[in-house]
Each structure stands twice: as C-alpha cells, then as structure tokens.
Amino acid sequence: MMMRSLPILIAVALISAAPSVARACPDAEYEEHLKALRALTSAVSTSEPEQAALAAFFKALPPDFSCFNRIFGYSESEGPAPLYSEPQLHPLFSKIAAAVPRPDYERKLVGLSVNARWDSDQIGVLQDATRSVLDADTRLFVRLLGELSANSERSVWVFLFGAPHPSNEPLSPSVQNQLCEASARSCDLSKQVYARAVSEEDNG
C-alpha cells in the first residue's frame, strides 16, 4: 500500500498557472475504462506479464487526465480511487513501452499530461513516465506537443515541473537544446513554466 503525503502548496500554486480547463470525466466513460482495466489487473501484475496483456492494458487507459485521476488518483474528500493501489504503475510503464509502438506510447502520455495535476503515488508515476519519454525521444515529444494548443502545451509543462521541488528536476542541457532547436514555442513555454515553478518553490 502506498503512503499519502500531505497536500503540497507548491503544486497548488502551479496548477493556477495553467490556463486551460480540464473537462470532467463522464460516468459512462469512467465505468468503461475501469471495467477494462480491472479485468486486466491480474494479468499485468505478474513478474513477467505477457506482451498482449500489457498492450491491452495500455489501450484500456483513458485518453485524458480527468478519467485517469478518477481511476488511479486520490481525493481528499473521497479517498483512494479504485486502482490507487493495484496494479502498481511504476513497474508497468516501462514494460508497456516495450510492448506498444513508441509513437502510440508517447502520444498517450502527452494526452494524459494535458491539464494534469501533480500528486504523489500513481499520479507521480505518470509524471515520471512522461518525463522519461521527453528525455529519451525529445524531438518526437516536441512534435506531439506541437499538435496541442499553446494553453494545452503549457499545462503539460506545468505538470512536468509540478513536483514539490522543481529545482531538483530541471531539463538536462541536451534535452533543452533539442527542444529549443525543434520548437520556439516549446522552448519558451518550458523555460517560462520552469522559472515560475522554481519561483513558487523559493517563495513557498
């Protein structure tokens, strides 16, 4: 069982920096994804899950953060979501990445990061997975960001820098250089959001 941490004021402040508005997760969509994911939990929780099970689990993940959070997150008012504890996403994402086409994997993680709000536990795992694909395949990641509106892209950067101590998680010089070579908008947004995050951390 994962442990909850106290609410993070820095994360709350960062959320306000994202101007795009998240949609609510419709009940029917939530139930559909939850049913499919629950049916696959045992299959993907083994030490060596089959590729087909991993691919099916990936396909069953919702396309946006509102439903992802409703299934895997934690609410102060309602407590843990149905799949907050099981299956553990930390070991799964790297296994899923090896079981599905890379562009599909990255596209879904970018989509899940739009309007996402950092939190510990399973949501923190999503952030780690998204940062990993940014670091490993920066140019594809930036191309996917280019398909978003500027406000949606900004919300992705807010999520990526939304942990309690963003100053400990800057983009590496190599990633920042590739990002700036590939997209002036992504370059500017990443720098603006990171500077805001560090400022909020320092003033917290």
C-alpha positions, 0 to 999 in steps of 0.5 A: 500500500502506498503512503499519502503525503500531505497536500503540497502548496507548491503544486497548488500554486502551479496548477493556477498557472495553467490556463486551460480547463480540464473537462470532467470525466463522464460516468459512462466513460469512467465505468468503461475504462475501469471495467477494462482495466480491472479485468486486466489487473491480474494479468499485468501484475505478474513478474513477467506479464505477457506482451498482449496483456500489457498492450491491452492494458495500455489501450484500456487507459483513458485518453485524458487526465480527468478519467485517469485521476478518477481511476488511479488518483486520490481525493481528499474528500473521497479517498483512494480511487479504485486502482490507487493501489493495484496494479502498481504503475511504476513497474508497468510503464516501462514494460508497456513501452516495450510492448506498444509502438513508441509513437502510440506510447508517447502520444498517450502520455502527452494526452494524459499530461494535458491539464494534469495535476501533480500528486504523489503515488500513481499520479507521480508515476505518470509524471515520471513516465512522461518525463522519461519519454521527453528525455529519451525521444525529445524531438518526437515529444516536441512534435506531439506537443506541437499538435496541442494548443499553446494553453494545452502545451503549457499545462503539460509543462506545468505538470512536468515541473509540478513536483514539490521541488522543481529545482531538483528536476530541471531539463538536462542541457541536451534535452533543452537544446533539442527542444529549443532547436525543434520548437520556439514555442516549446522552448519558451513555454518550458523555460517560462513554466520552469522559472515560475515553478522554481519561483513558487518553490523559493517563495513557498 
